Each structure stands twice: as structure tokens, then as C-alpha cells.
Amino acid sequence: MTHRRTTPAPSPAGTTPAPGSTRRALALTPLEVLQDDLESQLPEPARAWLRRALGEAADQPGTHGPISVWELRLAEAGRRCGSPHADAARLLILRAARADTGALGRVYFQGTADERRAVLLALAHLVPGPDALPLVEDALRTNDTRLVAAAVGPYAARHLDAHAWRHAVLKCLFTGVPLDAVADLAERARADPELARMLRDYAAERTAADRPVPRDLYRVLALTDSAGPAGPVPPPHGTQPRGTHPHGAGHPHGKES
């Protein structure tokens, strides 16, 4: 039986969803379902704008002049559809424009952080092979938690090799992105002694520096099913609450040194 997925509902006023907690659903929801759900939630002016934008993208999918019409619509999506629905609208525009890896890369490297996130979410829908991995790798080099959370979705689960995927998990712990954002976490972490070693080393470094260890670390360590001779590292007193930044607030768009 096919279960209908719905567009994530807007967060209550004054709250911010955890990075990846609602975004990953966009990367997993079939785009036909996403469009139906989005149109049912938008007011008529926004719904009419979205239909025009999708029509323009379908009619003029390539580059026309310095920038294509559909790329302009990507930039307008937040203002036209509202922030809670902008990611979904951008995914649908990218699909209508039949954006290939080259077009996605252009939008990613020339666009805003919001547009970059939409590209990362669209990869699982639009790119069947590993050709777009450079975009994922670039996002994982940033400290922007929105991009990191979008980068570890189903496309990364499908195409990142074991070494890169393990470092992506560590990057989530380092930046405070909840591991719920990591697609196929249980499947890929299972029976992975190297990941277990990396997690123990990271926990030991944090403990030696008298810094809290993210609670998510123990959850993924248990998933590895490979406690070594010393066993799993016990959570020290004052363990960092899940979903908070282990190093305090950081600049959202900085690159790692």
C-alpha cells in the first residue's frame, strides 16, 4: 500500500524546527504528492503564482540570457509562497525546469543559502547517479547547519562512500545537527567498527577537554553494534542536550578551517 506523505506543516509562531527534522521529508516525498499537498495549503494568489512559475519552467527549461526565468522564480519563492513552503516550491520549479547536474550546480554556487538548500533537497529526486556529490561535499565543508542537514539526506546515503559518510556523521555532531537528519543512519551505521572508533575518539577528546558530549553520539554508537573491548563511552556528567551546538553558537555560513 502506498502511504501518502504530506508537506511538513509550518512551525508554531516563534519556534524553529530542528535542522533536518522537516526538510528530509521533502527529499523523500514524491514530487507529485508534494505538489498536491503544497497547492492545498497555499492561498489562491500564491497558488496562482506557483502554477505560472511551473509553466514557465516547463516551457523555458534552459538558460536564456545571463539567467533563466525559472532561476528568477526560485529567488521569489520565499516571498511569494511564504518561508514554510519555499523549499517545496523550489523543488517543484527545479523539477519542472528539468534541471540537470550542471544547472543544479549553477544554482547552488550562485544562489543564496536558501536556494542551495533547495538544490541539496532536490538531488534525490533529480540526479540518479553520483554526479552531484561535489555539491554535497561542499555543503559538508560549511558550518551552516541548514546546509549540513540537507546534505546528509537520501542522496548522500545512496552515494557517499563509507569514509565520507562517517565524516558526515561526525560533522553533524560537531555542528549540532540532530542525527535524525541523516538518512538511513541505522542501516549504514550497523556493524561499522570504524565509525564506532571515530565516535569513541571524539567522545574521549570532548571529555578530556572537559566539554560535553552530544547525546546523539551515544545513540549512533549503539547502532554500530560493535562495542570494543573497553565498551561504549558512558555519558559524562553534563552531557550536551541533543540538538544543541557542542561548541556554542557559530557563524551560520562559515567554512571550516
CORWO-V402255 format. One record per pair of residues at least 12 apart in sequence whose C-alpha atoms are under 10 Angstrom apart, sorted by the first residue. I is the first residue (numbers start at 1). J is the second residue. D is the distance in Angstrom with one decimal. If there is no record, write none. Layout:
# CORWO-V402255
i=I j=J d=D
i=I j=J d=D
This chain:
# CORWO-V402255
i=4 j=29 d=8.5
i=4 j=30 d=9.1
i=4 j=33 d=7.2
i=4 j=34 d=9.6
i=4 j=37 d=9.8
i=5 j=25 d=8.2
i=5 j=26 d=9.3
i=5 j=28 d=8.7
i=5 j=29 d=6.0
i=5 j=30 d=8.0
i=5 j=33 d=7.0
i=5 j=34 d=7.7
i=5 j=37 d=8.6
i=6 j=25 d=8.4
i=6 j=26 d=8.9
i=6 j=29 d=7.6
i=6 j=30 d=9.7
i=6 j=33 d=7.3
i=6 j=34 d=6.7
i=6 j=35 d=9.7
i=6 j=36 d=9.0
i=6 j=37 d=6.0
i=6 j=38 d=8.4
i=7 j=22 d=8.7
i=7 j=23 d=9.6
i=7 j=25 d=7.6
i=7 j=26 d=7.1
i=7 j=29 d=8.1
i=7 j=33 d=8.5
i=7 j=34 d=6.1
i=7 j=35 d=8.8
i=7 j=36 d=9.2
i=7 j=37 d=5.9
i=7 j=38 d=6.5
i=7 j=40 d=9.9
i=7 j=41 d=8.8
i=7 j=84 d=9.7
i=7 j=85 d=8.3
i=7 j=88 d=7.8
i=8 j=21 d=9.4
i=8 j=22 d=6.0
i=8 j=23 d=8.1
i=8 j=24 d=9.8
i=8 j=25 d=7.3
i=8 j=26 d=8.0
i=8 j=34 d=9.8
i=8 j=37 d=9.4
i=8 j=38 d=9.5
i=8 j=84 d=8.4
i=8 j=85 d=8.7
i=8 j=88 d=9.5
i=9 j=22 d=8.6
i=9 j=41 d=9.1
i=9 j=84 d=7.6
i=9 j=85 d=8.7
i=10 j=22 d=9.4
i=10 j=82 d=9.8
i=10 j=83 d=8.7
i=10 j=84 d=5.3
i=10 j=85 d=7.9
i=11 j=84 d=7.8
i=18 j=145 d=9.6
i=18 j=146 d=9.2
i=18 j=149 d=9.3
i=18 j=176 d=9.9
i=18 j=177 d=7.8
i=18 j=178 d=7.3
i=18 j=180 d=9.3
i=18 j=181 d=8.9
i=18 j=243 d=7.3
i=18 j=244 d=9.5
i=19 j=145 d=6.6
i=19 j=146 d=5.8
i=19 j=147 d=8.8
i=19 j=148 d=8.5
i=19 j=149 d=5.7
i=19 j=150 d=8.1
i=19 j=176 d=9.0
i=19 j=177 d=6.1
i=19 j=178 d=7.0
i=19 j=179 d=9.5
i=19 j=180 d=9.0
i=19 j=181 d=7.1
i=19 j=243 d=8.6
i=20 j=145 d=8.9
i=20 j=146 d=7.4
i=20 j=147 d=9.2
i=20 j=148 d=8.7
i=20 j=149 d=4.9
i=20 j=150 d=6.3
i=20 j=151 d=9.4
i=20 j=152 d=8.7
i=20 j=153 d=8.3
i=20 j=177 d=7.7
i=20 j=178 d=7.4
i=20 j=179 d=8.5
i=20 j=180 d=7.0
i=20 j=181 d=4.4
i=20 j=182 d=8.0
i=20 j=183 d=9.7
i=21 j=149 d=8.6
i=21 j=150 d=9.9
i=21 j=177 d=9.7
i=21 j=178 d=8.1
i=21 j=179 d=9.3
i=21 j=180 d=6.6
i=21 j=181 d=6.0
i=21 j=182 d=9.7
i=22 j=180 d=9.9
i=22 j=181 d=8.6
i=23 j=87 d=8.1
i=23 j=88 d=9.2
i=23 j=117 d=9.2
i=23 j=118 d=9.3
i=23 j=121 d=7.5
i=23 j=146 d=9.1
i=23 j=149 d=8.0
i=23 j=150 d=6.8
i=23 j=153 d=8.8
i=23 j=181 d=8.2
i=24 j=121 d=7.4
i=24 j=149 d=8.1
i=24 j=150 d=6.9
i=24 j=151 d=9.6
i=24 j=152 d=8.8
i=24 j=153 d=6.1
i=24 j=154 d=8.0
i=24 j=180 d=9.0
i=24 j=181 d=6.5
i=24 j=182 d=8.4
i=24 j=183 d=7.8
i=25 j=121 d=9.2
i=25 j=153 d=9.2
i=25 j=154 d=10.0
i=25 j=181 d=9.6
i=26 j=87 d=8.0
i=26 j=88 d=6.8
i=26 j=91 d=8.4
i=26 j=118 d=9.4
i=26 j=121 d=6.8
i=26 j=122 d=8.3
i=26 j=124 d=9.8
i=26 j=125 d=9.7
i=26 j=150 d=9.8
i=26 j=153 d=9.8
i=27 j=88 d=9.4
i=27 j=91 d=8.9
i=27 j=118 d=9.4
i=27 j=120 d=8.6
i=27 j=121 d=5.1
i=27 j=122 d=6.3
i=27 j=123 d=7.9
i=27 j=124 d=6.3
i=27 j=125 d=7.0
i=27 j=150 d=8.6
i=27 j=153 d=7.0
i=27 j=154 d=7.0
i=27 j=155 d=8.5
i=27 j=183 d=9.9
i=28 j=121 d=8.9
i=28 j=122 d=9.6
i=28 j=124 d=7.8
i=28 j=125 d=8.2
i=28 j=153 d=8.7
i=28 j=154 d=7.4
i=28 j=155 d=9.8
i=28 j=183 d=9.6
i=29 j=125 d=9.1
i=30 j=125 d=8.0
i=31 j=88 d=8.8
i=31 j=91 d=8.0
i=31 j=92 d=6.9
i=31 j=95 d=8.2
i=31 j=122 d=9.7
i=31 j=125 d=7.9
i=32 j=92 d=8.8
i=34 j=88 d=7.1
i=34 j=89 d=9.0
i=34 j=91 d=9.2
i=34 j=92 d=8.2
i=35 j=50 d=9.7
i=35 j=88 d=7.9
i=35 j=89 d=8.1
i=35 j=91 d=9.4
i=35 j=92 d=7.0
i=37 j=88 d=9.7
i=38 j=50 d=9.6
i=38 j=81 d=9.5
i=38 j=85 d=7.3
i=38 j=86 d=9.9
i=38 j=88 d=7.3
i=38 j=89 d=7.8
i=38 j=92 d=9.8
i=39 j=51 d=9.0
i=39 j=85 d=9.9
i=39 j=89 d=9.5
i=41 j=81 d=9.9
i=41 j=85 d=8.8
i=42 j=80 d=9.9
i=42 j=81 d=7.0
i=42 j=82 d=8.8
i=42 j=85 d=8.2
i=43 j=81 d=8.5
i=45 j=80 d=8.3
i=45 j=81 d=8.8
i=46 j=77 d=9.2
i=46 j=79 d=9.4
i=46 j=80 d=5.8
i=46 j=81 d=5.3
i=46 j=82 d=8.5
i=47 j=80 d=9.1
i=47 j=81 d=7.8
i=48 j=80 d=9.9
i=49 j=73 d=9.4
i=49 j=76 d=9.9
i=49 j=77 d=9.1
i=49 j=80 d=7.2
i=49 j=81 d=8.3
i=50 j=73 d=8.9
i=50 j=77 d=8.3
i=50 j=80 d=8.2
i=50 j=81 d=7.8
i=50 j=89 d=7.1
i=50 j=90 d=9.6
i=50 j=92 d=9.0
i=50 j=93 d=8.4
i=51 j=93 d=9.6
i=52 j=73 d=9.6
i=53 j=69 d=8.5
i=53 j=70 d=6.8
i=53 j=71 d=9.9
i=53 j=72 d=9.4
i=53 j=73 d=6.3
i=53 j=74 d=8.8
i=53 j=76 d=9.8
i=53 j=77 d=9.3
i=53 j=89 d=9.3
i=53 j=90 d=9.8
i=53 j=92 d=9.4
i=53 j=93 d=6.9
i=53 j=96 d=8.9
i=53 j=97 d=9.8
i=54 j=70 d=8.0
i=54 j=73 d=9.0
i=54 j=89 d=9.1
i=54 j=90 d=9.7
i=54 j=92 d=7.2
i=54 j=93 d=5.5
i=54 j=94 d=8.8
i=54 j=95 d=8.7
i=54 j=96 d=5.8
i=54 j=97 d=7.7
i=55 j=70 d=9.4
i=55 j=93 d=8.9
i=55 j=96 d=7.6
i=55 j=97 d=9.0
i=56 j=68 d=9.8
i=56 j=69 d=7.1
i=56 j=70 d=6.7
i=56 j=73 d=9.1
i=56 j=93 d=9.0
i=56 j=96 d=8.5
i=56 j=97 d=8.2
i=57 j=69 d=7.0
i=57 j=70 d=5.0
i=57 j=71 d=8.6
i=57 j=73 d=8.7
i=57 j=92 d=9.5
i=57 j=93 d=6.4
i=57 j=94 d=7.8
i=57 j=95 d=8.6
i=57 j=96 d=5.5
i=57 j=97 d=4.5
i=57 j=98 d=8.2
i=57 j=99 d=9.5
i=58 j=70 d=8.8
i=58 j=93 d=8.5
i=58 j=94 d=9.5
i=58 j=95 d=8.6
i=58 j=96 d=5.0
i=58 j=97 d=5.2
i=58 j=98 d=7.6
i=59 j=96 d=8.8
i=59 j=97 d=8.0
i=60 j=96 d=9.5
i=60 j=97 d=7.2
i=60 j=98 d=9.8
i=61 j=93 d=9.7
i=61 j=94 d=9.0
i=61 j=95 d=9.7
i=61 j=96 d=7.5
i=61 j=97 d=4.3
i=61 j=98 d=6.4
i=61 j=99 d=7.4
i=61 j=103 d=9.8
i=62 j=97 d=7.4
i=62 j=98 d=8.6
i=62 j=99 d=8.3
i=62 j=100 d=9.9
i=62 j=103 d=8.5
i=63 j=103 d=8.6
i=67 j=107 d=9.9
i=68 j=97 d=9.8
i=69 j=97 d=9.7
i=70 j=90 d=9.5
i=70 j=93 d=6.8
i=70 j=94 d=7.9
i=70 j=96 d=8.9
i=70 j=97 d=6.9
i=70 j=99 d=10.0
i=71 j=90 d=9.4
i=71 j=93 d=8.6
i=71 j=94 d=8.6
i=71 j=97 d=9.2
i=71 j=103 d=9.6
i=71 j=106 d=9.9
i=71 j=107 d=7.5
i=71 j=111 d=9.1
i=71 j=115 d=9.5
i=73 j=89 d=9.4
i=73 j=90 d=8.2
i=73 j=93 d=7.8
i=73 j=94 d=10.0
i=74 j=86 d=8.6
i=74 j=87 d=9.3
i=74 j=89 d=8.0
i=74 j=90 d=5.6
i=74 j=91 d=9.0
i=74 j=92 d=9.8
i=74 j=93 d=7.1
i=74 j=94 d=8.3
i=74 j=107 d=9.2
i=74 j=111 d=9.2
i=74 j=112 d=10.0
i=74 j=114 d=9.4
i=74 j=115 d=7.0
i=74 j=118 d=9.2
i=75 j=90 d=8.7
i=75 j=111 d=8.2
i=75 j=112 d=8.2
i=75 j=114 d=8.8
i=75 j=115 d=7.3
i=76 j=89 d=9.9
i=76 j=90 d=9.3
i=77 j=89 d=6.4
i=77 j=90 d=6.6
i=77 j=93 d=9.4
i=77 j=114 d=10.0
i=77 j=115 d=9.5
i=78 j=90 d=8.9
i=78 j=114 d=8.8
i=78 j=115 d=9.9
i=83 j=114 d=9.7
i=86 j=114 d=8.6
i=86 j=115 d=9.3
i=86 j=118 d=8.6
i=87 j=114 d=7.8
i=87 j=115 d=8.1
i=87 j=117 d=7.8
i=87 j=118 d=5.5
i=87 j=119 d=9.1
i=87 j=121 d=8.3
i=87 j=122 d=9.4
i=88 j=118 d=7.9
i=88 j=121 d=9.3
i=88 j=122 d=9.4
i=89 j=118 d=9.0
i=90 j=114 d=9.5
i=90 j=115 d=7.7
i=90 j=117 d=9.7
i=90 j=118 d=6.2
i=90 j=119 d=8.2
i=90 j=121 d=9.6
i=90 j=122 d=8.7
i=91 j=115 d=9.6
i=91 j=117 d=9.9
i=91 j=118 d=6.2
i=91 j=119 d=7.4
i=91 j=120 d=9.6
i=91 j=121 d=7.5
i=91 j=122 d=5.7
i=91 j=123 d=9.4
i=91 j=125 d=8.8
i=91 j=126 d=9.5
i=92 j=118 d=9.9
i=92 j=122 d=8.8
i=94 j=107 d=9.8
i=94 j=118 d=8.9
i=94 j=119 d=8.0
i=94 j=122 d=7.6
i=94 j=125 d=9.8
i=94 j=126 d=8.4
i=95 j=122 d=8.1
i=95 j=125 d=8.1
i=95 j=126 d=7.0
i=98 j=126 d=7.9
i=99 j=119 d=9.7
i=99 j=122 d=9.6
i=99 j=126 d=7.4
i=99 j=127 d=9.1
i=100 j=123 d=9.6
i=100 j=126 d=7.2
i=100 j=127 d=7.2
i=100 j=131 d=9.9
i=100 j=132 d=9.4
i=101 j=123 d=8.7
i=101 j=126 d=8.3
i=101 j=127 d=6.9
i=101 j=128 d=10.0
i=101 j=129 d=9.9
i=101 j=130 d=9.9
i=101 j=131 d=6.9
i=101 j=132 d=6.1
i=101 j=133 d=9.9
i=101 j=135 d=9.7
i=102 j=131 d=9.5
i=102 j=132 d=8.7
i=103 j=119 d=9.8
i=104 j=116 d=8.9
i=104 j=118 d=9.7
i=104 j=119 d=6.3
i=104 j=120 d=8.8
i=104 j=122 d=8.8
i=104 j=123 d=8.5
i=104 j=126 d=9.3
i=104 j=127 d=9.5
i=104 j=132 d=8.3
i=104 j=135 d=8.9
i=105 j=119 d=8.2
i=105 j=120 d=9.9
i=105 j=132 d=7.7
i=105 j=134 d=8.8
i=105 j=135 d=7.0
i=106 j=119 d=9.9
i=107 j=119 d=7.4
i=108 j=120 d=8.2
i=108 j=135 d=7.5
i=108 j=138 d=9.9
i=108 j=139 d=9.7
i=109 j=135 d=8.5
i=109 j=138 d=9.5
i=113 j=144 d=8.6
i=113 j=146 d=8.3
i=113 j=147 d=7.5
i=113 j=252 d=9.8
i=113 j=253 d=8.2
i=114 j=146 d=8.5
i=114 j=147 d=8.6
i=116 j=135 d=8.9
i=116 j=139 d=8.6
i=116 j=146 d=9.5
i=116 j=147 d=7.4
i=116 j=150 d=9.2
i=116 j=151 d=9.9
i=117 j=139 d=8.9
i=117 j=146 d=7.0
i=117 j=147 d=5.5
i=117 j=148 d=8.9
i=117 j=149 d=8.9
i=117 j=150 d=6.1
i=117 j=151 d=8.0
i=118 j=147 d=9.2
i=118 j=150 d=8.2
i=119 j=135 d=8.7
i=119 j=136 d=9.8
i=119 j=147 d=9.9
i=119 j=150 d=9.0
i=119 j=151 d=9.5
i=120 j=132 d=9.1
i=120 j=133 d=9.8
i=120 j=135 d=7.4
i=120 j=136 d=7.0
i=120 j=139 d=8.5
i=120 j=147 d=7.7
i=120 j=148 d=9.5
i=120 j=149 d=9.4
i=120 j=150 d=5.8
i=120 j=151 d=5.8
i=120 j=152 d=8.9
i=120 j=153 d=8.3
i=120 j=155 d=8.4
i=120 j=156 d=9.5
i=121 j=147 d=9.5
i=121 j=149 d=9.6
i=121 j=150 d=5.9
i=121 j=151 d=7.5
i=121 j=152 d=9.4
i=121 j=153 d=7.3
i=121 j=154 d=8.7
i=121 j=155 d=8.3
i=122 j=150 d=9.5
i=122 j=153 d=10.0
i=122 j=155 d=8.9
i=123 j=135 d=9.4
i=123 j=136 d=9.2
i=123 j=150 d=9.9
i=123 j=151 d=9.3
i=123 j=153 d=9.1
i=123 j=154 d=8.6
i=123 j=155 d=6.1
i=123 j=156 d=9.0
i=124 j=153 d=8.1
i=124 j=154 d=6.2
i=124 j=155 d=4.7
i=124 j=156 d=8.5
i=124 j=157 d=9.7
i=124 j=158 d=8.7
i=125 j=154 d=9.5
i=125 j=155 d=8.5
i=126 j=155 d=9.9
i=127 j=155 d=8.4
i=128 j=155 d=8.8
i=128 j=158 d=9.7
i=128 j=159 d=9.7
i=129 j=155 d=9.0
i=129 j=158 d=8.9
i=129 j=159 d=7.6
i=130 j=155 d=8.4
i=130 j=156 d=8.9
i=130 j=158 d=8.5
i=130 j=159 d=5.7
i=130 j=160 d=8.1
i=131 j=159 d=9.3
i=132 j=155 d=9.0
i=132 j=156 d=9.7
i=132 j=159 d=9.4
i=133 j=151 d=9.5
i=133 j=155 d=8.5
i=133 j=156 d=7.6
i=133 j=159 d=7.5
i=133 j=160 d=7.5
i=135 j=151 d=8.2
i=136 j=148 d=8.4
i=136 j=150 d=8.6
i=136 j=151 d=5.2
i=136 j=152 d=7.8
i=136 j=153 d=9.5
i=136 j=155 d=8.6
i=136 j=156 d=7.1
i=136 j=159 d=10.0
i=136 j=160 d=8.9
i=136 j=168 d=9.8
i=137 j=151 d=8.0
i=137 j=152 d=9.9
i=137 j=156 d=9.3
i=137 j=160 d=9.1
i=137 j=164 d=8.6
i=137 j=168 d=9.0
i=138 j=151 d=9.0
i=138 j=255 d=9.4
i=139 j=151 d=6.2
i=139 j=152 d=9.3
i=139 j=255 d=9.2
i=140 j=152 d=8.4
i=140 j=164 d=9.8
i=140 j=167 d=9.0
i=140 j=168 d=6.8
i=140 j=169 d=10.0
i=140 j=171 d=7.2
i=140 j=172 d=8.9
i=140 j=255 d=9.1
i=140 j=256 d=9.1
i=141 j=168 d=9.4
i=141 j=171 d=8.6
i=141 j=254 d=8.9
i=141 j=255 d=6.0
i=141 j=256 d=5.9
i=141 j=257 d=8.9
i=142 j=171 d=9.5
i=142 j=175 d=9.5
i=142 j=251 d=9.8
i=142 j=252 d=8.3
i=142 j=253 d=6.5
i=142 j=254 d=5.7
i=142 j=255 d=4.3
i=142 j=256 d=5.9
i=142 j=257 d=9.4
i=143 j=171 d=8.7
i=143 j=172 d=9.5
i=143 j=174 d=9.1
i=143 j=175 d=6.5
i=143 j=176 d=9.7
i=143 j=250 d=7.6
i=143 j=251 d=7.1
i=143 j=252 d=5.8
i=143 j=253 d=5.9
i=143 j=254 d=5.3
i=143 j=255 d=5.8
i=143 j=256 d=6.5
i=144 j=175 d=8.2
i=144 j=177 d=9.7
i=144 j=250 d=8.7
i=144 j=251 d=7.4
i=144 j=252 d=4.3
i=144 j=253 d=4.8
i=144 j=254 d=6.7
i=144 j=255 d=8.2
i=144 j=256 d=10.0
i=145 j=171 d=9.7
i=145 j=172 d=8.1
i=145 j=175 d=6.6
i=145 j=176 d=7.5
i=145 j=177 d=6.1
i=145 j=178 d=9.6
i=145 j=245 d=9.6
i=145 j=250 d=9.6
i=145 j=251 d=9.7
i=145 j=252 d=6.7
i=145 j=253 d=8.4
i=146 j=177 d=8.4
i=146 j=252 d=8.3
i=146 j=253 d=9.4
i=147 j=177 d=10.0
i=147 j=252 d=9.4
i=147 j=253 d=9.0
i=148 j=168 d=8.4
i=148 j=169 d=10.0
i=148 j=171 d=8.0
i=148 j=172 d=7.1
i=148 j=175 d=8.5
i=148 j=176 d=9.9
i=148 j=177 d=7.4
i=148 j=181 d=9.0
i=148 j=182 d=9.7
i=149 j=168 d=9.8
i=149 j=171 d=9.9
i=149 j=172 d=7.5
i=149 j=175 d=9.9
i=149 j=176 d=9.8
i=149 j=177 d=6.3
i=149 j=178 d=8.1
i=149 j=179 d=8.7
i=149 j=180 d=9.1
i=149 j=181 d=5.6
i=149 j=182 d=7.4
i=149 j=183 d=9.9
i=150 j=181 d=7.6
i=150 j=182 d=8.8
i=150 j=183 d=9.9
i=151 j=168 d=8.8
i=151 j=181 d=9.0
i=151 j=182 d=8.6
i=151 j=183 d=9.8
i=152 j=165 d=8.4
i=152 j=168 d=7.1
i=152 j=169 d=8.2
i=152 j=171 d=9.9
i=152 j=172 d=8.7
i=152 j=179 d=9.2
i=152 j=180 d=9.9
i=152 j=181 d=6.6
i=152 j=182 d=5.1
i=152 j=183 d=6.4
i=152 j=184 d=9.5
i=152 j=185 d=9.6
i=153 j=180 d=9.8
i=153 j=181 d=6.7
i=153 j=182 d=5.7
i=153 j=183 d=4.9
i=153 j=184 d=8.4
i=153 j=185 d=9.8
i=154 j=181 d=9.6
i=154 j=182 d=7.9
i=154 j=183 d=5.2
i=154 j=184 d=7.3
i=154 j=185 d=10.0
i=155 j=183 d=8.4
i=156 j=168 d=9.1
i=156 j=182 d=8.7
i=156 j=183 d=7.8
i=156 j=184 d=9.5
i=157 j=182 d=7.8
i=157 j=183 d=5.8
i=157 j=184 d=6.2
i=157 j=185 d=8.0
i=157 j=187 d=9.5
i=157 j=188 d=7.8
i=158 j=183 d=8.9
i=158 j=184 d=8.8
i=158 j=188 d=9.9
i=162 j=188 d=8.4
i=162 j=189 d=9.6
i=162 j=192 d=9.4
i=162 j=194 d=9.5
i=162 j=195 d=9.1
i=163 j=194 d=9.1
i=163 j=195 d=8.9
i=165 j=182 d=9.7
i=165 j=185 d=9.8
i=165 j=188 d=8.7
i=165 j=189 d=9.5
i=165 j=195 d=9.4
i=166 j=188 d=9.1
i=166 j=189 d=8.4
i=166 j=192 d=9.5
i=166 j=194 d=8.4
i=166 j=195 d=6.0
i=166 j=196 d=9.6
i=166 j=198 d=8.2
i=166 j=199 d=9.4
i=167 j=195 d=8.7
i=167 j=198 d=8.8
i=168 j=182 d=8.8
i=169 j=181 d=9.8
i=169 j=182 d=7.5
i=169 j=185 d=8.8
i=169 j=189 d=9.5
i=169 j=195 d=8.9
i=169 j=199 d=9.3
i=169 j=217 d=9.3
i=169 j=220 d=9.0
i=170 j=195 d=9.1
i=170 j=198 d=8.1
i=170 j=199 d=7.5
i=170 j=202 d=8.3
i=170 j=217 d=8.8
i=172 j=216 d=9.5
i=172 j=217 d=9.8
i=172 j=243 d=9.6
i=172 j=245 d=9.5
i=173 j=199 d=9.5
i=173 j=202 d=9.4
i=173 j=213 d=9.0
i=173 j=214 d=6.7
i=173 j=215 d=9.2
i=173 j=216 d=7.3
i=173 j=217 d=7.0
i=173 j=242 d=9.5
i=173 j=243 d=8.7
i=173 j=244 d=9.3
i=173 j=245 d=8.1
i=173 j=246 d=7.6
i=174 j=202 d=9.3
i=174 j=213 d=9.8
i=174 j=214 d=8.6
i=174 j=244 d=9.9
i=174 j=245 d=7.3
i=174 j=246 d=6.3
i=174 j=247 d=7.6
i=175 j=243 d=9.2
i=175 j=244 d=8.3
i=175 j=245 d=5.7
i=175 j=246 d=6.8
i=175 j=247 d=7.7
i=175 j=248 d=9.0
i=175 j=249 d=9.2
i=175 j=250 d=8.4
i=175 j=252 d=9.8
i=176 j=214 d=7.9
i=176 j=216 d=9.3
i=176 j=240 d=9.7
i=176 j=241 d=9.7
i=176 j=242 d=7.9
i=176 j=243 d=5.4
i=176 j=244 d=5.1
i=176 j=245 d=4.1
i=176 j=246 d=6.0
i=176 j=247 d=8.4
i=176 j=248 d=9.0
i=176 j=249 d=9.5
i=177 j=216 d=9.5
i=177 j=242 d=8.9
i=177 j=243 d=6.0
i=177 j=244 d=7.5
i=177 j=245 d=7.6
i=177 j=246 d=9.8
i=178 j=214 d=9.4
i=178 j=215 d=9.6
i=178 j=216 d=7.1
i=178 j=217 d=9.9
i=178 j=242 d=6.8
i=178 j=243 d=4.8
i=178 j=244 d=8.1
i=178 j=245 d=9.5
i=179 j=216 d=6.5
i=179 j=217 d=8.6
i=179 j=219 d=9.0
i=179 j=220 d=8.1
i=179 j=242 d=9.1
i=179 j=243 d=8.3
i=180 j=216 d=9.0
i=180 j=243 d=9.5
i=185 j=220 d=7.9
i=185 j=223 d=8.4
i=185 j=224 d=9.9
i=186 j=219 d=9.8
i=186 j=220 d=7.7
i=186 j=222 d=9.6
i=186 j=223 d=6.0
i=186 j=224 d=8.1
i=187 j=223 d=8.6
i=187 j=224 d=9.3
i=188 j=223 d=9.1
i=188 j=224 d=8.6
i=189 j=220 d=7.1
i=189 j=221 d=8.2
i=189 j=222 d=9.1
i=189 j=223 d=5.9
i=189 j=224 d=5.1
i=189 j=225 d=8.4
i=189 j=226 d=9.9
i=190 j=220 d=9.0
i=190 j=221 d=9.3
i=190 j=222 d=8.8
i=190 j=223 d=5.5
i=190 j=224 d=4.4
i=190 j=225 d=6.1
i=190 j=226 d=8.3
i=191 j=222 d=9.8
i=191 j=223 d=7.6
i=191 j=224 d=4.8
i=191 j=225 d=5.2
i=191 j=226 d=5.8
i=191 j=227 d=9.6
i=192 j=221 d=9.4
i=192 j=223 d=8.7
i=192 j=224 d=5.2
i=192 j=225 d=7.5
i=192 j=226 d=6.8
i=192 j=227 d=10.0
i=193 j=221 d=9.5
i=193 j=224 d=6.7
i=193 j=225 d=8.0
i=193 j=226 d=5.5
i=193 j=227 d=7.8
i=193 j=228 d=8.1
i=194 j=224 d=9.0
i=194 j=226 d=9.1
i=195 j=220 d=9.0
i=195 j=221 d=7.9
i=195 j=224 d=7.3
i=195 j=226 d=9.3
i=196 j=217 d=9.6
i=196 j=218 d=9.8
i=196 j=220 d=8.3
i=196 j=221 d=5.7
i=196 j=222 d=8.6
i=196 j=223 d=8.9
i=196 j=224 d=6.1
i=196 j=225 d=8.5
i=196 j=226 d=6.7
i=196 j=227 d=7.2
i=196 j=228 d=8.3
i=196 j=232 d=8.6
i=197 j=221 d=9.0
i=197 j=224 d=9.8
i=197 j=226 d=9.1
i=197 j=227 d=8.9
i=197 j=228 d=8.3
i=197 j=232 d=9.8
i=198 j=221 d=9.6
i=199 j=217 d=6.7
i=199 j=218 d=8.4
i=199 j=220 d=8.4
i=199 j=221 d=6.7
i=199 j=224 d=10.0
i=199 j=232 d=9.4
i=199 j=233 d=9.1
i=200 j=217 d=8.7
i=200 j=218 d=9.2
i=200 j=221 d=8.1
i=200 j=227 d=9.6
i=200 j=228 d=9.7
i=200 j=231 d=9.5
i=200 j=232 d=7.3
i=200 j=233 d=6.4
i=200 j=234 d=10.0
i=201 j=233 d=9.5
i=202 j=217 d=9.0
i=203 j=217 d=7.8
i=203 j=218 d=9.1
i=203 j=232 d=9.9
i=203 j=233 d=7.2
i=203 j=234 d=9.3
i=203 j=235 d=8.9
i=203 j=236 d=9.5
i=204 j=233 d=7.8
i=206 j=236 d=10.0
i=206 j=246 d=9.3
i=207 j=233 d=9.9
i=207 j=235 d=9.4
i=207 j=236 d=7.4
i=207 j=237 d=9.7
i=207 j=239 d=9.6
i=210 j=236 d=9.5
i=210 j=237 d=10.0
i=210 j=238 d=9.7
i=211 j=236 d=9.4
i=211 j=237 d=9.9
i=211 j=238 d=8.6
i=211 j=239 d=8.3
i=211 j=240 d=8.4
i=211 j=246 d=8.0
i=211 j=247 d=8.5
i=212 j=235 d=8.8
i=212 j=236 d=7.3
i=212 j=237 d=7.9
i=212 j=238 d=6.0
i=212 j=239 d=4.7
i=212 j=240 d=4.9
i=212 j=241 d=8.7
i=212 j=246 d=7.0
i=212 j=247 d=9.0
i=213 j=233 d=10.0
i=213 j=234 d=9.9
i=213 j=235 d=7.1
i=213 j=236 d=7.4
i=213 j=237 d=9.3
i=213 j=238 d=8.2
i=213 j=239 d=5.2
i=213 j=240 d=5.5
i=213 j=241 d=8.7
i=213 j=242 d=9.5
i=213 j=246 d=7.3
i=214 j=235 d=8.8
i=214 j=238 d=9.8
i=214 j=239 d=6.2
i=214 j=240 d=4.7
i=214 j=241 d=6.4
i=214 j=242 d=6.0
i=214 j=243 d=8.0
i=214 j=244 d=8.0
i=214 j=245 d=8.5
i=214 j=246 d=6.6
i=215 j=235 d=7.5
i=215 j=236 d=9.9
i=215 j=239 d=6.4
i=215 j=240 d=6.2
i=215 j=241 d=6.2
i=215 j=242 d=5.3
i=215 j=243 d=8.5
i=215 j=244 d=9.7
i=216 j=240 d=9.1
i=216 j=241 d=8.6
i=216 j=242 d=6.0
i=216 j=243 d=7.9
i=217 j=233 d=9.7
i=217 j=235 d=9.3
i=217 j=242 d=9.1
i=218 j=232 d=7.9
i=218 j=233 d=7.9
i=218 j=234 d=8.1
i=218 j=235 d=7.5
i=221 j=233 d=9.0
